[in-house]
Amino acid sequence: MMNMTTDDHGKADGPTKLEVNLARIEELSARMMQAFAKRKASDPGVAGPSNELFMKAAAAYVAGMMQDPAKVMEHQIAYWGRTLKHYAAAQTALAGGEFKAPEPDPNLKDRRFSNPLWDTHPAFSFLKAQYLINADAVKEAIGDMALDPTEKNRVEYFTRQIVDMFAPTNFLGTNPDALEKAVATDGESLVQGLENLVADLEASEGDLLITLADKKAFVLGQNIATTPGKVVFRNKMLELIQYSPSTETVYETPLLIFPPWINKFYVLDLKPSNSLVKWIVDQGHTLFVVSWVNPDASFADIGMDDYIEQGYLAAINEVRAITGQEQINAVGYCIAGTTLGLTLSHLESLGQSPVLSATFFTTLTDFSDPGEVGVFLAADFLDGIGRQIDMDGILSKTFMGRTFSFLRSNDLIYGPAIKSYMMGEAPPAFDLLFWNGDGTNLPGKMAKEYLYGLCRDDTFAKGSFPVKGVPTALSGVKLPICAIACETDHIAHWRGSFRGIQQMGSADKTFILSQSGHIAGIINPPSKGKYGHYSNSGPMTSPEDWRAGAEFHPGSWWPRWGEWLAGRAGSQIPARSPDPAHSLCDAPGTYVVAVPR
């Protein structure tokens, strides 16, 4: 313990808090450099678009100036006018000798600027308003560019990333929240923020992945992913979990869920209050869920055929054998829904029908318009990913996590970074964000087949994606189907999901549109009463016509889907429990916690 004494003037003899913090900063800086030194080299193509994209944008802007100089002047004069008006308002507010900001403009509201000082302090108010004026000017200029639609979407997206990055909230000197806390804590918040930054760098070996949730707050099988069940089958691709019944009787036809292998299955089984798994079991279904392996480089040559044969077909056959049923009901979520569609089309071509009905959660099968994700499907980015895959044998969770986060950068990058690195706050104990940070890798061959064959070339919708050498088509999906899409989904946009379902060969189609996004729109328990949904029993002519004629229902879509599923699940029989003689371990299993080598 440090020995502290006091001199005649009452001054402590020992290092001040500032000196202690400075010493900690020096130590942390050394650790930061050591962490950066471990960073693996990555292909430049995975970091963003090539310079060619911005050169085309610049050329388009110059061409626009030449062809329509009046339009350019209109933009400039509007921008100058807003800027001058803003400056004059600030000057007027200060002219009376009072240190105050002008009246806030209700048209310049942005939740990033929630601290009252952004409206009351002259300097912060001026910075906020001018930043938002500049951002609008850039958006308008880009919007009027004469570019190919695909390139224009990319220019708009990446320009927005640059504009968001330069928000004054992202810098210590212009963030009143961070400055106030630093003063109140004698700089302790900044030192703790540096601690958080270094810890994140060390955890990712020099790559910066922001910790979104407290990693110590949840333990799988203890306070998350706790629905009782057993692993009843395992191969190199998956563990199959059968959940224990909570009702005396169950529906005759079992239900099998295929979650996306881009993330882990327990998004469906978070806390009991928002667990879709628990809810399904409580409705009286014999439920099986696939837990995919988290691949390492030894899976480099595993492709879509392997996922279908050793994943989908193996799991379907095991569920049929365990329950003694000829047919089962199946669910596919996101990429697992896309692959479920491929599997069903393949089975149809073989004249086999082991699946009675299929449900698709936020699934794209028609990639003709991939939505926001399309900005990453141009040659420069895909070729960079391809080269990185060739180097690593896998598509690392690091690249995927970062890519999806940038689709919502203010929510998933800059906002959390400000709280953690500037404010020195500990990440929250939030189950959904904990899951979001628990990513998985993709096998190299499969990732290429998905990105090039399905996403870029749209071969499933064109009827040419091969499964075991035989082309598959959307028209080959002929069994009863239900699809749930999400209104603000930034990964699988609902109109694209609609168009894929529209082209499937089934005569029995139900489409449900949930409010919210890719995860929150699906994990939406009825007990929360949070997001509503839309339904329309009319023909699926177009996304716009369907939406215009849809009826809005408050609350979760789960009960509506539950009714649909119950109508295709057969009669009630005595509840089935996992056979102890064939149980390998308790849910949630071993694959979900295994760390790839």
C-alpha positions in Angstrom: 0.0 0.0 0.0 1.3 3.5 -0.9 2.5 5.4 2.1 0.9 8.9 2.2 2.0 11.7 4.5 0.8 15.3 5.0 3.1 18.3 5.2 2.6 21.5 7.3 0.4 23.0 4.6 -2.0 20.0 4.6 -0.8 18.9 1.1 -0.7 15.1 0.5 2.8 13.8 -0.1 2.4 11.3 -3.0 1.3 11.1 -6.6 -1.8 13.1 -7.5 -4.7 11.4 -9.3 -3.6 13.1 -12.5 -0.1 11.6 -12.1 -1.5 8.2 -11.5 -3.7 8.5 -14.6 -0.8 9.7 -16.7 1.2 6.6 -15.6 -1.8 4.4 -16.6 -2.0 6.1 -20.0 1.7 5.3 -20.6 1.2 1.7 -19.7 -2.0 1.4 -21.8 -0.3 3.0 -24.8 2.4 0.4 -24.7 -0.2 -2.4 -24.5 -2.0 -0.8 -27.5 1.1 -0.9 -29.6 1.7 -4.5 -28.7 -1.9 -5.3 -29.7 -1.5 -3.5 -33.0 1.6 -5.5 -33.7 -0.4 -8.7 -33.7 -2.8 -7.5 -36.3 -2.9 -9.9 -39.3 -2.6 -8.6 -42.8 -5.8 -8.5 -44.7 -6.7 -7.8 -48.4 -7.3 -4.1 -49.0 -10.4 -5.1 -51.0 -12.4 -6.1 -47.8 -11.9 -2.7 -46.2 -14.0 -0.7 -48.6 -14.6 0.3 -52.3 -11.7 0.9 -54.7 -10.8 4.4 -55.7 -12.5 3.8 -59.0 -15.9 4.2 -57.4 -15.1 7.7 -56.1 -13.4 8.7 -59.3 -16.6 7.8 -61.2 -18.6 9.9 -58.7 -16.3 12.8 -59.2 -16.5 12.5 -63.0 -20.3 12.3 -62.8 -20.3 15.5 -60.7 -18.1 17.4 -63.1 -20.2 16.1 -66.0 -23.3 17.4 -64.2 -21.7 20.8 -63.8 -20.9 20.9 -67.5 -24.3 19.8 -68.6 -26.5 21.6 -66.1 -24.5 24.4 -64.4 -27.7 26.0 -63.2 -28.5 22.9 -61.1 -25.1 23.0 -59.5 -25.5 26.7 -58.7 -28.9 25.9 -57.3 -27.3 23.4 -54.9 -24.5 25.8 -54.0 -26.8 28.8 -53.4 -29.2 26.8 -51.2 -26.2 25.6 -49.2 -24.7 29.1 -48.9 -28.1 30.5 -47.9 -28.6 28.0 -45.1 -25.1 28.5 -43.9 -25.3 32.2 -43.9 -28.7 32.2 -42.2 -27.3 29.9 -39.5 -24.3 32.1 -39.0 -26.4 35.2 -38.7 -28.7 33.6 -36.2 -25.7 32.6 -34.1 -24.3 36.2 -34.2 -27.7 37.7 -33.3 -28.0 35.4 -30.3 -24.6 36.6 -29.0 -25.1 40.3 -30.0 -27.0 41.1 -26.8 -24.0 40.2 -24.7 -25.5 36.9 -23.5 -23.7 33.6 -23.9 -26.5 31.7 -25.5 -27.3 29.8 -28.7 -29.9 30.7 -31.3 -33.3 29.1 -31.0 -32.9 25.4 -32.1 -34.2 24.6 -35.6 -36.8 21.8 -35.3 -35.7 20.6 -38.7 -32.3 19.8 -37.4 -33.2 17.1 -34.9 -30.9 14.1 -34.6 -30.8 11.7 -31.6 -27.0 11.7 -31.6 -27.3 15.3 -30.3 -29.5 14.7 -27.2 -27.3 16.5 -24.7 -29.0 19.9 -23.9 -25.8 21.7 -24.6 -26.2 21.0 -28.3 -29.1 23.5 -28.2 -28.1 25.9 -25.4 -24.3 26.3 -25.7 -23.4 28.6 -28.7 -20.3 26.7 -29.8 -21.9 23.2 -29.6 -25.1 24.5 -31.2 -23.2 26.0 -34.1 -21.2 22.8 -34.7 -24.3 20.6 -34.6 -26.4 22.7 -36.9 -23.5 23.3 -39.4 -22.7 19.6 -39.5 -26.3 18.7 -40.2 -26.5 21.4 -42.9 -23.3 20.1 -44.5 -24.6 16.5 -44.4 -27.9 17.5 -46.1 -25.9 19.4 -48.8 -23.8 16.3 -49.5 -26.8 14.1 -49.7 -28.6 16.4 -52.1 -25.5 16.6 -54.4 -25.1 12.9 -54.5 -28.8 12.4 -55.1 -28.7 14.4 -58.3 -25.7 12.6 -59.8 -26.3 10.8 -63.1 -24.8 7.4 -62.3 -25.6 3.8 -62.9 -28.2 2.9 -60.2 -25.9 0.2 -58.7 -22.9 2.6 -58.6 -25.1 5.4 -57.3 -26.3 3.2 -54.4 -22.7 2.5 -53.5 -21.6 6.1 -53.7 -24.6 7.1 -51.5 -23.8 4.4 -49.0 -20.1 5.0 -48.6 -20.5 8.8 -48.7 -22.9 8.4 -45.8 -20.3 6.4 -44.0 -17.8 9.2 -44.4 -20.4 11.9 -43.3 -21.3 9.8 -40.2 -17.7 9.2 -39.3 -17.1 13.0 -39.1 -20.0 13.8 -36.8 -18.8 16.1 -34.0 -20.1 13.6 -31.5 -17.3 11.2 -32.6 -14.5 13.5 -31.3 -13.7 14.2 -27.7 -13.2 18.0 -28.2 -16.7 18.4 -29.6 -18.6 15.9 -27.5 -20.2 17.6 -24.5 -21.2 14.3 -22.8 -17.6 13.0 -22.9 -16.1 16.4 -21.8 -18.5 16.8 -18.9 -17.8 13.3 -17.6 -14.0 13.8 -18.0 -14.2 16.9 -15.9 -16.4 15.3 -13.3 -14.1 12.3 -12.9 -10.8 14.1 -13.1 -10.0 12.4 -16.3 -10.8 8.9 -14.9 -13.4 8.3 -17.6 -10.9 8.8 -20.4 -8.4 6.5 -18.8 -11.1 3.8 -18.4 -12.1 4.4 -22.0 -8.5 3.8 -23.1 -8.6 0.6 -21.0 -11.8 -0.5 -22.9 -10.2 0.3 -26.2 -7.0 -1.6 -25.5 -9.0 -4.6 -24.2 -11.0 -4.7 -27.4 -7.8 -4.6 -29.5 -6.2 -7.3 -27.5 -9.3 -9.5 -27.7 -9.3 -9.2 -31.5 -5.5 -9.4 -32.0 -5.1 -5.9 -33.3 -8.5 -5.6 -35.1 -10.9 -3.2 -33.5 -14.2 -4.9 -32.8 -16.2 -2.9 -30.2 -17.6 -5.0 -27.3 -21.3 -4.3 -27.4 -22.4 -6.3 -24.3 -20.9 -7.4 -21.1 -19.3 -10.8 -22.0 -19.3 -11.9 -18.3 -23.0 -11.2 -17.8 -24.3 -14.3 -19.6 -23.4 -18.0 -19.5 -25.0 -20.3 -22.1 -27.2 -22.9 -20.4 -27.3 -20.9 -17.1 -29.0 -17.5 -17.8 -29.3 -17.6 -21.6 -30.2 -20.5 -23.9 -31.8 -22.3 -21.0 -34.8 -24.0 -22.5 -34.4 -27.7 -21.4 -33.4 -30.2 -24.1 -30.9 -32.7 -25.3 -28.5 -33.0 -28.2 -29.8 -36.2 -29.9 -27.5 -36.3 -33.0 -24.1 -34.9 -34.0 -22.0 -35.0 -37.1 -19.2 -32.7 -38.4 -21.7 -30.1 -39.6 -24.2 -29.8 -36.7 -25.6 -30.8 -33.4 -29.4 -31.6 -33.4 -31.2 -30.4 -30.2 -34.6 -31.9 -29.2 -36.3 -29.8 -26.6 -38.2 -31.3 -23.7 -42.0 -30.9 -23.9 -43.8 -28.5 -21.5 -47.3 -29.7 -22.4 -49.0 -33.1 -21.8 -49.8 -33.5 -25.4 -48.1 -32.3 -28.6 -48.9 -32.0 -32.3 -48.1 -35.1 -34.2 -45.9 -33.4 -36.9 -42.6 -32.3 -35.4 -41.0 -28.9 -36.2 -37.3 -28.5 -37.2 -35.7 -25.1 -37.3 -32.6 -24.3 -39.3 -30.9 -21.1 -37.9 -28.4 -19.1 -39.9 -24.8 -20.3 -39.6 -23.6 -16.8 -39.9 -24.5 -16.5 -36.2 -25.3 -18.9 -33.5 -28.7 -20.5 -33.0 -29.4 -19.2 -29.5 -30.8 -15.9 -30.9 -33.9 -18.1 -30.9 -33.5 -18.9 -27.2 -32.3 -15.9 -25.3 -33.8 -15.1 -21.9 -37.0 -17.1 -21.2 -39.1 -13.9 -21.6 -38.1 -13.5 -25.2 -37.3 -17.1 -26.3 -39.0 -18.2 -29.5 -37.9 -21.7 -28.7 -39.7 -21.7 -25.3 -42.8 -20.2 -26.9 -42.9 -22.9 -29.6 -42.5 -25.7 -27.0 -45.2 -24.1 -24.9 -47.6 -24.2 -27.9 -47.3 -28.0 -27.9 -44.8 -28.7 -30.7 -42.1 -31.3 -30.6 -39.2 -28.9 -31.5 -35.8 -29.7 -32.9 -33.2 -27.0 -33.6 -29.9 -27.2 -35.5 -26.8 -25.9 -33.9 -24.2 -25.5 -36.6 -20.5 -26.1 -36.2 -18.3 -22.9 -36.0 -15.8 -23.8 -38.8 -12.0 -23.4 -38.9 -9.6 -23.6 -41.8 -10.1 -27.4 -42.0 -13.6 -26.7 -43.4 -12.2 -24.7 -46.3 -13.5 -27.2 -48.9 -17.0 -27.5 -47.4 -19.6 -26.1 -49.8 -23.4 -25.7 -50.1 -23.8 -29.3 -51.1 -22.3 -30.3 -47.8 -24.6 -28.1 -45.9 -27.6 -29.5 -47.7 -26.5 -33.2 -47.6 -24.9 -33.4 -44.1 -26.9 -30.6 -42.6 -30.4 -30.3 -44.0 -31.0 -33.8 -45.3 -29.3 -35.4 -42.3 -31.3 -33.4 -39.8 -34.6 -34.0 -41.6 -34.0 -37.7 -41.7 -33.0 -37.8 -38.0 -36.1 -36.0 -36.9 -38.3 -38.3 -39.0 -36.5 -41.4 -37.5 -36.7 -40.1 -33.9 -40.4 -39.2 -34.1 -41.5 -42.0 -36.5 -43.2 -39.4 -38.8 -42.9 -39.5 -42.6 -43.1 -35.7 -42.9 -42.0 -32.8 -40.7 -42.5 -29.0 -40.7 -39.4 -26.9 -41.3 -38.2 -23.3 -40.6 -35.3 -21.5 -42.2 -33.9 -18.2 -41.0 -32.0 -15.8 -43.3 -29.2 -17.7 -45.2 -30.7 -20.9 -43.7 -34.0 -20.0 -45.3 -32.3 -19.5 -48.6 -30.7 -23.0 -48.3 -33.9 -24.5 -47.1 -35.4 -23.3 -50.4 -32.6 -24.9 -52.3 -33.1 -28.2 -50.4 -36.9 -28.3 -51.0 -36.4 -27.6 -54.7 -33.8 -30.4 -54.9 -36.1 -32.8 -53.1 -38.9 -31.9 -55.5 -36.7 -32.8 -58.4 -36.0 -36.2 -56.8 -39.8 -36.8 -56.3 -39.3 -36.8 -52.5 -41.5 -34.9 -50.0 -40.2 -35.4 -46.4 -41.2 -31.8 -45.5 -44.9 -31.0 -45.1 -44.7 -27.2 -44.8 -41.9 -24.6 -44.7 -41.6 -21.2 -43.0 -39.0 -18.6 -44.1 -37.8 -16.0 -41.6 -36.3 -12.9 -43.3 -35.1 -14.9 -46.3 -33.8 -13.7 -49.6 -34.1 -16.1 -52.5 -34.4 -13.5 -55.3 -31.3 -11.3 -55.2 -32.1 -9.2 -58.2 -32.4 -6.3 -55.8 -30.4 -7.2 -52.7 -31.1 -3.9 -50.9 -28.5 -2.3 -48.7 -26.3 -5.4 -48.7 -25.9 -4.9 -52.4 -23.2 -2.2 -51.8 -20.9 -5.0 -50.9 -21.6 -7.2 -53.9 -19.6 -5.3 -56.5 -16.5 -6.9 -58.0 -14.0 -4.8 -56.0 -15.4 -6.0 -52.6 -16.2 -9.5 -53.6 -12.8 -10.1 -55.2 -11.2 -8.8 -52.1 -13.2 -11.3 -50.0 -12.3 -14.0 -52.4 -8.6 -13.4 -52.0 -9.0 -13.2 -48.2 -10.8 -16.5 -48.2 -8.0 -18.1 -50.3 -5.5 -16.9 -47.7 -7.5 -18.0 -44.6 -9.6 -21.0 -45.8 -12.6 -19.3 -44.1 -14.5 -16.0 -44.2 -13.7 -14.8 -40.8 -16.4 -13.6 -38.4 -14.4 -10.4 -38.0 -15.0 -9.3 -41.6 -18.7 -10.3 -41.5 -19.3 -8.7 -38.2 -17.7 -5.4 -39.3 -19.6 -5.4 -42.6 -23.0 -5.9 -41.0 -22.2 -3.3 -38.3 -21.5 -0.7 -40.9 -25.0 -1.1 -42.3 -26.1 0.5 -39.0 -22.9 2.4 -38.1 -24.3 5.0 -35.8 -26.1 2.3 -33.7 -23.5 -0.5 -33.8 -20.2 1.3 -34.2 -20.0 5.0 -33.3 -22.6 5.1 -30.6 -21.1 2.1 -28.7 -17.6 3.5 -29.3 -18.5 6.8 -27.8 -19.9 5.2 -24.6 -17.0 2.7 -24.2 -13.9 4.7 -25.4 -14.9 8.3 -24.6 -17.2 7.9 -21.6 -15.4 4.9 -20.1 -18.6 3.0 -19.6 -18.8 -0.7 -19.2 -20.8 -2.5 -21.9 -24.4 -3.3 -20.9 -25.7 -6.7 -19.9 -28.0 -7.0 -23.0 -28.7 -10.5 -24.2 -29.3 -9.6 -27.8 -26.1 -7.6 -28.1 -24.2 -10.4 -26.3 -25.4 -12.8 -29.0 -24.5 -10.3 -31.7 -20.9 -10.3 -30.6 -20.7 -14.1 -30.5 -20.1 -14.6 -34.2 -19.1 -17.5 -36.4 -16.9 -18.1 -39.4 -18.0 -19.4 -42.8 -16.2 -22.2 -44.7 -14.3 -20.8 -47.7 -16.0 -22.7 -50.5 -19.5 -22.2 -49.2 -18.9 -18.5 -48.7 -17.8 -18.1 -52.3 -20.7 -20.1 -53.6 -23.2 -18.1 -51.6 -21.7 -14.6 -52.4 -21.0 -15.2 -56.1 -23.6 -17.8 -57.1 -26.6 -16.7 -55.1 -26.0 -13.1 -54.1 -24.2 -11.7 -57.1 -25.4 -13.9 -60.0 -28.9 -14.6 -58.6 -28.8 -18.2 -59.9 -31.6 -19.6 -57.7 -34.1 -17.1 -59.0 -32.8 -17.8 -62.5 -33.2 -21.5 -62.0 -29.5 -22.5 -62.4 -28.0 -22.9 -58.9 -26.7 -26.5 -58.8 -27.4 -28.8 -55.9 -25.4 -32.0 -56.3 -25.0 -31.1 -60.0 -28.7 -30.6 -60.7 -30.0 -27.0 -61.2 -32.6 -25.8 -58.7 -35.3 -23.2 -59.2 -37.8 -21.2 -57.1 -40.6 -22.9 -58.9 -39.5 -26.2 -57.4 -40.7 -25.1 -53.9 -44.3 -26.4 -54.1 -45.3 -27.2 -50.5 -47.3 -24.8 -48.3 -45.2 -21.9 -47.2 -45.3 -19.0 -44.8 -42.8 -16.2 -44.9 -42.1 -13.5 -42.3 -40.2 -10.5 -43.5 -39.3 -7.3 -41.5 -40.2 -3.8 -42.5 -36.8 -2.1 -41.7 -34.6 -5.2 -42.3 -31.2 -4.0 -43.6 -29.9 -7.5 -44.4 -32.8 -9.2 -46.1 -35.1 -6.3 -47.2 -38.8 -7.3 -47.2 -39.5 -6.5 -50.9 -36.8 -8.8 -52.0 -38.1 -11.5 -49.6 -41.6 -11.0 -51.1 -40.4 -11.3 -54.7 -38.7 -14.6 -53.9 -41.8 -16.1 -52.2 -43.9 -14.8 -55.1 -41.9 -16.9 -57.6 -42.1 -20.1 -55.6 -44.3 -22.9 -57.1 -46.5 -23.3 -54.0 -50.3 -22.7 -54.4 -50.5 -22.1 -50.6 -48.6 -19.0 -49.6 -48.9 -16.8 -46.6 -46.8 -13.6 -46.2 -46.5 -11.6 -43.0 -44.6 -8.3 -42.6 -43.4 -7.5 -39.1 -42.4 -4.1 -37.9 -38.7 -3.5 -37.0 -35.6 -5.1 -38.3 -33.7 -8.4 -39.1 -33.5 -9.5 -35.4 -35.9 -7.4 -33.4 -38.7 -8.1 -35.9 -38.3 -11.8 -35.4 -37.5 -12.0 -31.7 -40.7 -10.2 -30.8 -42.6 -12.1 -28.0 -46.3 -11.4 -27.6 -45.8 -10.5 -23.9 -43.8 -7.4 -24.9 -46.6 -5.8 -27.0 -43.9 -4.0 -28.9 -44.0 -4.4 -32.7 -47.0 -5.0 -34.8 -47.3 -6.8 -38.2 -49.2 -6.7 -41.5 -51.1 -9.5 -43.3 -53.0 -9.7 -46.6 -54.8 -12.7 -47.8 -55.0 -11.3 -51.3 -52.9 -12.3 -54.3 -49.1 -11.6 -54.2 -49.0 -9.4 -57.3 -46.3 -6.9 -56.2 -44.8 -5.8 -52.9 -46.3 -2.3 -53.3 -49.8 -3.6 -54.0 -49.6 -6.2 -51.2 -48.5 -3.5 -48.7 -51.2 -1.1 -49.8 -53.9 -3.6 -49.2 -52.5 -5.1 -46.0 -54.2 -5.0 -42.6 -52.2 -3.8 -39.6 -52.3 -5.9 -36.4 -50.9 -4.6 -33.1 -48.5 -7.0 -31.4 -46.4 -9.9 -32.4 -46.8 -12.1 -35.4 -46.0 -15.2 -33.4 -49.6 -16.1 -32.6 -50.7 -15.7 -36.2 -47.9 -17.9 -37.4 -48.7 -20.3 -34.6 -52.3 -20.7 -35.9 -50.9 -21.3 -39.4 -48.5 -23.9 -38.2 -51.1 -25.7 -36.0 -53.3 -26.1 -39.0 -50.4 -28.2 -40.6 -49.2 -30.0 -37.6 -51.7 -32.9 -37.3 -53.6 -34.2 -34.3 -52.6 -34.2 -30.6 -50.6 -37.2 -29.2 -48.9 -37.8 -25.9 -45.8 -35.6 -25.4 -42.5 -36.8 -26.8 -39.4 -36.4 -24.6 -35.8 -36.9 -25.7 -34.7 -40.5 -25.3 -32.1 -40.6 -22.6 -30.4 -43.6 -24.3 -29.8 -41.5 -27.4 -29.0 -38.2 -25.7 -25.4 -37.0 -26.2 -25.5 -34.0 -23.8 -27.8 -31.3 -22.4 -28.8 -28.3 -24.6 -27.4 -26.0 -25.7 -24.8 -28.5 -26.7 -21.0 -28.3 -27.4 -20.8 -26.8 -30.8 -22.3 -23.5 -29.7 -19.5 -22.9 -27.2 -16.6 -24.5 -29.1 -13.8 -22.1 -30.2 -12.4 -22.8 -33.6 -8.7 -23.7 -33.7 
